[in-house]
């Protein structure tokens, strides 16, 4: 599905999970105990940025935008189980902070200096970037807040975990290329 905002953006790099060359879950991410979403987001973002820049850091001002309607289902389930009578939740099980924490991890690892934003889109189809995310990415670029936007759309479903990361830029001006 193409939106007006999506057509006004140029995809510099893309990564997906799952993929034919990526069997099994993403590698664990230190500090994300019960969280399956954080490792999914970080691994997909790393693969996308690496495809464009090679090893960290990434050049230029890059914003980071996470879109997830499902959120961190694994940590939410762990919290539900820990609320059973006689049990206490572990201190690392604060699922509301996990998406922001993984975005901070990615920004620090790659030296991303643009805004960091997390949204819950109105509609989400696993494996696709929602229209809301394209529209916000276009706004971040148009406002001059960043030269590029790394959009990661991640969903956890009963059928599995899905993520797509796209490094986006405004259409190239022949006199001022994006990179």
N, C-alpha and C positions, 0 to 999 in steps of 0.2 A: 504494500500500500504506500503510495507516495502522497505526501502532503505538500502544500506550497512551501512551507519552511524547509522540508527535506530536499526539495528540488533546488533550493537556493544555497545548499551546502555541498562542499566537496569532501568526499571520503578519502582521507590520506592513508588509512590503514584500518584493518578489521581483524578481529579474532572471535572465535565461537567456541562454546563448550555446551554440550558434548560435540565432539568432532571425530572423524574417522581415525585420526592419528592420536587421539587422546582417550585411551581406554581407562575406565575407572574414574574415581573422584579426583578432584584436584589435590595437590599435596597439602598437608596440614600447614596451618599458619600459626606460629607461636602466639599465645595469648587469646586464641579464639577456641575455648575449651569444647563447648557443645555446638558451636556455630558451624553450619555447613555453608551458609551464605557468604561469610567473610572470605574463606579460602576460594570459593567460586569467583567472587568479584575480583579479588587480588590476582589470581592466576590469569583470568581472562584479560584484565587490564594490562598486566605485565606482558602477555603475548602480543597484544595490540601495539603497545608502546615499543616493544623490542623490534617488531616488524618494521617500524618507521625509523627508530633512532639507534638500534643496536642496544648495547648495555646502557644502564643508567649513567648519567642523568639525561633527561629530555631537554632539548634546547627550546628557548623561547617561553612565552607566557601561555601556559596551558591550564584551562579550567577543567574541573573534574565534576561530572554530573552523573549521579546514580538514579536510576528509575527502577522501582520495584513495588508492585502492588501486593505481592505475597509477603514480603519482608522475610525475616529470619524465622522460619517455621520450626527448625530444629531446636533453637534456643527457647522459643515459646513453649514447645512441648516439654522440654527439660524443666522449665519453670513450673508448668502445670503439674508435672510429676513430683517436683520438690515441695509443692504446696499440700501434699497429702499429710494427714495428721501425723505428727511426730517427726516431720522432716523440716529442714530449713533450706532455703535456696542458697546455693554457693554464691560467693561474692562476684564471680565472673559472669553470672547469668543475668545481666541487665540488657535484655535484647533491644531495648530502645536505643542504646548507645552503640551497639555493634556496627550498624551501617556507617555511622560517623567515624568510628574508630578505624575501620578498614579504609575509609577514604583518606584519613590522616596518614595511615601507614603507606598507602600508594603515593600520596603527595610527597611525603618525606623521602621515600625510596627513590623516586624519580625526579625530585627537585621541581615539582610543579608549583608555579607561583601565581596561578589564577584563582578565581573563586572556587569554593567547594560547596556543592549543592546536592541535596538528596530530596527526591520527590516520590510521591505515590501517585502514579498516573491514573487517570479516569478509566482507561482501558489498557489491558496488557495481554499480549499474546506471546507466550514463551518463545524465545528465539528471535524476537523482533524488537526493534527500537520503537517505543510508542510515539505517537504524534506529539504528545505533550513535551517529550524530551527534545525532539527536533526543534519545536517552537522555542523552548527555553535556550537551547544551544544557539539558535540564530539570534536571539536577543542578547546573549552574552557577547557574541561576536560583534553585533551591530553597535552595542553600547561601548565597545572598545575595552571591555573588561579582560579580554583575552585574545590571543592570536589564533588559538586552536581550542577545541573543547573535546575532551575524552568523555564520551557518553558510554556508560555501562548499564545495560538493561538486564536485570537478573530476576528470575522467577523460580521459586521452589513449588513444584506441583506433586501430586500423587504419582504422576508418570515419570518424575525425575527432575533434576535441576538443570536449568538452561540459562545461559548467559551469552550476550553478544556485546562486544566493545567496538566502538568506532571512534577513530580520531578524526574530527571534523574541522574544516576551515571554511571561511567564506570563499566563494568562487574566486579564482586567481585573477588578479588584475595584471595584464601583461607588463605594466610598468612597475608593479609592486607585487612580486610573487609571494605566496603564503609562506614559503620556507626559503 
